Amino acid sequence: MKGLTPKKIKAELDNVHSTSASAFATVYNWVNEFKRGRTSTCDAPRSGRPIEAAMSEIIDKVHDIVLTDRRVKVRQLVEATGISHDTVISILHEQLGMKKLSVRWPVPKKAKTVNLSDNILKKKRPHLAKKKVLFHQDNVQVHTCPAPMAKFNEFRYELLPHPAYSPDLAPCDYFLFPNLKK
């Protein structure tokens, strides 16, 4: 320490490292630490659980598993490595810089949901199952293009008219509620 005071040390740091010099409070704390007998600026070993998940072997194992099967689930990685779910996600995103880009959407399950909802509607509300479905949508081009319109015709939905560029004239007010009251 050369017998310098914290003010002199701060002045020398400012001369050498002008904008990136430590604050005076930091310099003062370090001077006190060295006076108490500290000999190094490195962190002292701490008690507690060691960070084993960041070890290179586990990171390499996760990386190898993902490269062999890119559709592997995080749950499978947890079982294969024996570390927590959050740690696996941390390794994937922070250590390996990977993102989940592909997702499978199985069609049979989707079709099963549609059929199941139709069956439930017929059982729970048979009077509604016999009536025509009234469907309201705005006139956005995406909603009125041929693909959705073909589905509406296939399901035999009756589309409620919506006035163009008139958000204050909601069809619910002048068409839907009077028909529901009948």
C-alpha positions in Angstrom: 0.0 0.0 0.0 3.1 2.2 0.1 1.6 4.1 3.1 -0.8 6.0 1.0 -4.1 7.3 2.3 -7.4 6.4 0.5 -7.6 10.0 -0.9 -4.1 9.7 -2.5 -4.9 6.2 -3.9 -8.1 7.6 -5.4 -6.3 10.5 -7.0 -3.7 8.1 -8.6 -6.5 5.9 -9.9 -8.2 8.9 -11.4 -5.0 9.9 -13.1 -4.5 6.5 -14.6 -8.0 5.3 -15.3 -9.9 8.6 -15.4 -13.5 7.4 -16.3 -13.3 3.8 -15.1 -11.7 4.4 -11.7 -13.4 3.0 -8.6 -15.5 5.2 -6.4 -13.9 6.6 -3.2 -16.1 4.4 -1.0 -14.7 1.3 -2.8 -11.1 2.5 -2.4 -11.7 3.2 1.3 -13.2 -0.3 1.9 -10.3 -2.0 0.1 -7.8 0.0 2.2 -9.5 -1.1 5.4 -9.6 -4.8 4.2 -5.8 -4.7 3.6 -5.3 -3.1 7.0 -7.2 -6.0 8.6 -4.8 -8.5 7.0 -6.3 -9.4 3.6 -3.6 -10.2 1.0 -5.6 -10.8 -2.1 -8.4 -9.2 -4.1 -9.7 -12.6 -5.2 -12.9 -14.0 -3.6 -12.4 -16.2 -0.5 -13.9 -19.7 -0.6 -17.4 -19.8 0.7 -19.5 -22.4 2.5 -22.6 -23.8 0.9 -23.6 -25.9 -1.9 -21.1 -26.0 -4.8 -22.3 -25.1 -8.3 -22.0 -28.5 -9.9 -24.5 -27.9 -12.7 -22.3 -25.4 -14.4 -19.5 -28.0 -14.7 -18.4 -28.5 -18.2 -19.2 -32.3 -18.2 -22.9 -31.6 -17.5 -23.1 -28.8 -20.1 -21.4 -31.1 -22.6 -23.8 -33.9 -21.8 -26.9 -31.6 -22.3 -25.4 -30.3 -25.5 -24.7 -33.8 -26.9 -28.3 -35.0 -26.0 -29.8 -32.0 -27.7 -27.7 -32.4 -30.8 -28.6 -36.1 -31.2 -32.4 -35.3 -30.8 -33.4 -31.7 -31.3 -37.0 -32.5 -30.2 -35.9 -33.7 -26.8 -38.0 -32.3 -23.9 -36.6 -30.5 -20.9 -38.1 -33.2 -18.7 -36.0 -35.9 -20.5 -32.9 -33.8 -20.0 -33.7 -33.5 -16.3 -33.9 -37.3 -16.1 -30.8 -37.9 -18.1 -28.6 -35.4 -16.2 -30.1 -35.5 -12.7 -30.2 -31.7 -12.3 -33.2 -29.4 -11.8 -35.6 -28.2 -14.5 -34.6 -24.6 -14.0 -30.9 -25.4 -14.2 -31.4 -27.3 -17.5 -33.2 -24.4 -18.9 -30.5 -22.0 -17.7 -27.8 -24.2 -19.4 -29.8 -24.4 -22.6 -30.5 -20.6 -22.8 -27.5 -19.0 -21.1 -24.6 -21.4 -21.5 -25.4 -22.9 -24.9 -27.4 -20.0 -26.3 -30.2 -22.4 -27.6 -33.9 -21.6 -28.2 -36.8 -23.9 -28.7 -37.9 -23.3 -32.3 -39.9 -26.4 -33.3 -43.1 -27.5 -31.7 -45.3 -30.4 -32.7 -49.0 -30.0 -32.9 -50.5 -33.4 -33.4 -53.6 -33.2 -35.6 -55.5 -36.3 -34.2 -55.6 -34.7 -30.8 -57.0 -31.5 -32.3 -59.7 -33.3 -34.2 -60.5 -35.2 -31.1 -61.1 -31.9 -29.2 -63.5 -30.6 -31.9 -65.5 -33.9 -31.9 -65.5 -34.0 -28.2 -66.9 -30.5 -27.9 -69.6 -31.3 -30.4 -70.6 -34.4 -28.4 -70.7 -32.5 -25.1 -72.8 -29.7 -26.7 -75.3 -32.3 -27.9 -75.5 -34.0 -24.5 -75.6 -30.9 -22.3 -77.6 -28.5 -24.4 -79.6 -30.5 -27.0 -81.8 -27.5 -27.8 -78.7 -25.5 -28.8 -77.2 -28.3 -30.9 -80.3 -28.2 -33.2 -80.2 -24.5 -33.7 -78.0 -22.6 -36.1 -74.8 -21.1 -34.7 -74.6 -17.3 -34.9 -71.1 -16.1 -35.5 -70.0 -12.6 -35.2 -66.7 -11.3 -36.6 -65.4 -8.0 -37.8 -64.6 -7.2 -41.5 -60.9 -7.6 -41.3 -59.5 -9.1 -44.5 -57.9 -12.0 -42.7 -61.3 -13.0 -41.3 -63.2 -12.7 -44.6 -60.7 -14.4 -46.9 -61.8 -17.7 -48.6 -60.2 -20.1 -46.1 -62.2 -19.1 -43.0 -65.3 -18.4 -45.0 -65.2 -22.0 -46.3 -65.0 -23.3 -42.8 -68.0 -21.2 -41.7 -69.9 -22.6 -44.6 -68.8 -26.2 -43.8 -69.9 -25.8 -40.2 -73.1 -24.0 -41.4 -72.5 -21.0 -39.2 -74.6 -17.9 -39.8 -72.4 -14.9 -40.0 -73.8 -11.7 -38.4 -73.4 -8.6 -40.5 -70.9 -6.0 -39.2 -71.1 -2.5 -40.5 -67.8 -1.4 -42.1 -65.7 1.1 -40.2 -68.3 1.5 -37.4 -67.0 0.2 -34.1 -69.7 2.0 -32.2 -72.5 0.1 -34.0 -72.0 -3.3 -32.5 -74.2 -6.0 -34.0 -74.7 -7.4 -30.5 -76.8 -4.3 -29.8 -79.1 -4.4 -32.8 -79.0 -8.0 -34.0 -77.8 -10.6 -31.5 -79.6 -9.6 -28.2 -83.0 -9.2 -29.8 -82.7 -12.6 -31.4 -81.6 -14.2 -28.1 -84.7 -12.7 -26.4 -87.0 -14.5 -28.8 
